[in-house]
């Protein structure tokens, strides 16, 4: 496989994409594993014309993940855990309710914030309930970097965090496998719809010397695949409501509910790390 191409494979229940750079040595040989990406669950969302069953949608996806024949190593929520609110008390209440809703997940759970969770208060409420807005962790030979590009309304990553990222990457082996998790896209997907990060190009430039980098993000509520050089970026569906695909409407639009296909456009993702690839299976939410 050429490093600038995706390999598209047949997938059970969805479409599988694989990205990565095979053939490179790693500082530590990674073990095979898989995780689930859930994004844009928007707990507290109410709009019957878009999702009349919004109060049950999160429970439905939790049940779907728990129903997997083999449980994932972990579940990663990539932001917009809750629906935005101007009321700090309601914000904390929704974040706490969200945590209760996902508590039945059988796998380990990791979180990051979206702008709906953190942009109005700089992440103050989110940090009280879930911890830091950006951080790193390692899992079976893969290095994960969580980037916050939502707590500043600009939207930007910011000089402080970019300095942290630069210093952190200076300690890493350029052959190791790196997964970046962020909410907004780091590249300019569609800035007029807030589908961009103003200083995201600086983060991408820092990552370019690393030979095997994959970025997973949310925010746009549908599946989307993009390359910046050899770095692959993958957005996932939301299980709460779909948005119109990029550029298909004059402005960013929530797609209306279809009684004939009530779960159309809703979904979640499994990601398998194996043989130098990140293999994605985007799974439609089912009744």
N, C-alpha and C positions, 0 to 999 in steps of 0.2 A: 504494500500500500504506500502510495506517495504521501509524504507528510502533510501536504496541503489538501488532501481529499478525505472525505468521510467514506467509511464502508457501511453501506446500508444492508441490513440483514433482515430476514423474516423473523417477526417476534410474536409470541403468544400473547394475545390481548392488546397488542399495541405495535409500535414500530421501534425497532432497535437501531440505534446509531452507535458506532464505535469511533473513538478518537484517541490518538496517542501516537507516540513515536517508538515503534518496536526496534529492537536491535541495539539499544544503548545500554551500557552497564549502569547499574545503580549502586549507590553507596551501601544500601541494604536491599537485598532481594525481597520485593514485596510478596506477601502471601495473598492468595485469592480471597476476596470477601465481597459483600454487597451491602449497600445502604439504600434507604428510601429518601427521596427528596419530596417534601411537602411545602407548598408555598402559597401565600396569599389566601389564607383561610378566613380572614376578615370576620372573626367572631364579633357579634353585635351588629352585623350588617342586616338591614331590613329594607327590602324593596320587592314587593310581591310581583311587580311587572317583569322582574329579572330572575328572581329566585323565591318563589312562594314557600319553599321548604327550607329556608335559610337556617332555621333553628336546629335542623336535623342533619345538615350537610356534613358538619365536622364529625359527628358521631358515625355517619356512614363511611367516611374515609378511614377513621380509626378502626372500624370493624373490618374494612377491606384489608388493611395492613395486618391486623391480627389474624386474618384468615389465610395469609400466605402459608404455603406448605412448609417452607423453611423461613424462619424469622431472620430479618436483616440484622447485621451487626449493630446498626443504630439507625435512627430516624433523624433527619436534618430538616428543620423548618427554616426556610430562607426568607423570612420576613413577612410583614403585614399579618401578624398573628391575629390582630384585632382590627376593627373598623375605627377610624379616627373619630375623636370627639374633642370639643373645646373644654370640656369639664374634667379637670384633673381627677376628681373623685370617681367619675364614671370610667375614666381611662384605667385607673388602678383596678376598679371592679372588673372591667372586661378582661384585663390581663390575668387577674386571679381566676376568673371563670374559665378562660382559655386553658390555663394550667390544669384546672380540674377536669376539663373535657378531654384532655389528652393523657391524663394520668393512667387510663386503662391500657395504653399501649404496652405491649409485652416487651418490646425492644428498648434499649437505652435511647434517650432522646436528647438532642442538642438543639439549641435555639440561636437565632439571630433576629434583630429587629428590622422592621420596614418603616417607611416614613409615616404610615398610619399609626404605628406604635410609639414613635420617638421624635418626630420632627418638631412637634409643637412645644416640647419641653426639654429638648436636647438629650432625650433618653433618660431623664431623671426617674420617671416611674418604671420604665423597663428595667433599669439597672437595679432598682430596689427588689424586683421580683425574679429577675433572670440573670443578673450579673453583667459582665463587661460587654461593650458594644463591638469590640474587635479583639481577637485573640487567635491563638494557634493550638493545634493538637496533632498528635501522630497516631496513626492506626495501621498496624500490620505493614509497616514499611512505606506508607504514603503520608506525606506531610500536608496538612490542611491549614489554610490561612483564611480566617474570616475577616472581611473588610467592611467597615461601616461607611457607606456613602449615602446615608439617609438622615442622620441626626442633625446635620446642618441643612437649613431650608434652601441653601443656594442652588442646587445640591452639589456638594463637593466632598472629597475625602478629607482635605485639609492638610496644612503643612505639618502639624504635629504628628498626625497618623502616617503621612508619607515619609517623614523622618524615621518613625518607628519601623515602617516596612523596609526602608532602605537598609537600616542597621540590621534588621532581622535577616534579610536575604543575604547579607554579607557573610552570615554564619553558615549558610546552607551549601550543600554540594550541588553543582550545576547539573549533575546527571540524575539526581533523585526525582521521583515523581511527586509533583505538587498539584494539589487541588485548591483552587481559590473559590470561596463562597461569598457572594455578595448579593445585595437585593436589586439595586438598579444595574442595568448594563454598564460596564466600564467604558465601552466604545459608544460613539454617537449613532445609536440606532435610529432615533427620531426625536431630536431635542425639542421640537415644537409640542410634543406630547409628554415632555418630561421623561423621555426614554433615553437618558444619557447621564454621564457624570462629567462635570466640567473639567476636572483634573484627572479623569480616569486614564487618559493617554499617558500620564506620568507613571501610573502604576503598571500599565502594560509595558512601557519601556523598561522598567526595572525587572520585569519578569521575562523579557525577551531572551536574555542570555541563558535561561534555564531551558533544557531541551525537551522537557515533558511536563507541560502545564495545561490543565483543563479548568475552565471557569464555569461554575453553575450559578445561575441567578434566577430571580422571579420577576415581579413587578408588572410584566406585560400581559400576564394571564393567558398566554398560549405558547405552544412549542415553537422555538425559533433557534436556528443554528447558524453560527457565523465564525469566520476565521480572521484573526489579526496576525498575519505572518503564519507561524506554526501553532499559535495558541488558539484552541477551540473554545467557543463560548456557547452555552446551551441554556435557553430559557425553558421553563416548564409551565404546564397548565395550572390553573387554579381550580380547586374543588368547589369554590363558592360562586363565582360568576365569570363568564368569558368577556373579554374585551375584543372589539373589532381588530382584525389584523392591521399591521402597520400601513398607514397611508390609504386605507380603503374608505375612510370617512373624513369629512371636513375637520372634525375634532375627535378626540378620544371618546369612545362610546361604549357603554355597557350593552351587550347584546340582549334583546328581549327574550323572555321565556317562551319556549315553544311547547305547547301541551302535547304535541305529537312526539316530541323528543326532549323530555324535560331535563335530561342530564347532558344534552349536547354541548360540547366544548369544555366540559369539566373533566378534571383528571389529576393524576399524580404520576410519579416516576420512580422506577428502581434503577440503581446504578451498580453495575458489577465491575469490580477492579480485577482484571485477569490478563496475564501475558502481555503486559505493557500497554493495555488498552483500558479505557473507561467505556463500558458498553451500556447504553441507556435504553430503557424500555419505557416508553410513555404510554400509560395505561388509562383509558377512559373510565370515568366513574360510572358504576353500574348500579341498577336498582336492587 
